[in-house]
Amino acid sequence: MPLSNPIQETMLNEFRLELNTFLRERLQNSSIQVVGELRVVEERKMIYTPRDKFEYLSSKNPMFRELKDRLGLDPDF
């Protein structure tokens, strides 16, 4: 089970024993064990302005920059 922050890990640890017991009884499998894995989530820059949107799209497809130049467009309008 991937966890995105230490608080989730703490919360899981608080009820892990109860959850393990419940799952083992319901599924009739004594080898089940709930394990939390803390993963670092990469933060992405939020795109707010038209220029940020243009830069993001042009990094994905360079043709946007050429189209802007050919048409004489201003991404900030």
C-alpha positions in Angstrom: 0.0 0.0 0.0 1.8 3.2 -1.1 1.7 6.1 1.4 2.4 9.7 0.3 3.4 11.2 3.7 4.6 10.2 7.2 1.2 11.2 8.7 -0.5 8.4 6.7 2.1 6.0 8.0 1.4 7.0 11.6 -2.3 6.5 11.0 -1.8 3.1 9.5 0.3 2.0 12.4 -2.5 3.0 14.8 -4.9 0.5 13.4 -2.7 -2.0 11.6 -3.1 -4.8 14.2 -6.9 -4.5 14.0 -6.9 -4.5 10.2 -4.6 -7.5 10.0 -6.8 -9.4 12.4 -10.0 -8.5 10.5 -8.6 -9.5 7.1 -7.1 -12.7 8.4 -10.5 -13.8 9.9 -12.6 -12.7 6.9 -10.3 -14.2 4.3 -9.4 -17.2 6.4 -5.7 -16.6 5.6 -3.3 -16.3 8.5 -0.4 -15.2 6.4 -1.9 -11.8 5.3 -0.1 -8.8 6.5 -0.7 -5.1 5.8 2.4 -3.2 5.0 2.7 0.5 4.3 5.3 1.8 1.9 6.2 5.5 2.1 6.9 6.9 -1.4 8.2 10.3 -2.2 5.7 12.0 -4.5 7.3 14.4 -7.0 5.8 17.8 -6.7 4.7 19.4 -9.9 4.8 23.1 -10.7 1.2 24.4 -11.0 0.5 26.1 -14.3 -1.5 29.3 -13.8 -0.6 31.9 -16.4 -1.0 31.7 -20.1 2.8 31.9 -20.5 3.3 29.0 -18.2 0.7 27.0 -20.2 2.4 27.9 -23.4 5.9 27.0 -22.1 4.5 23.6 -20.8 2.8 22.8 -24.1 5.8 23.9 -26.2 8.1 21.7 -24.1 5.8 18.8 -25.0 5.6 19.7 -28.7 8.1 22.2 -30.2 5.7 22.9 -33.1 3.8 25.3 -30.8 6.7 27.6 -30.6 7.1 27.6 -34.4 3.4 28.2 -34.8 3.5 31.1 -32.4 6.5 32.7 -34.3 4.9 32.2 -37.7 1.6 33.7 -36.7 3.1 36.5 -34.6 1.1 35.5 -31.5 1.7 36.6 -27.9 1.0 33.8 -25.3 0.3 36.5 -22.6 -2.5 38.1 -24.6 
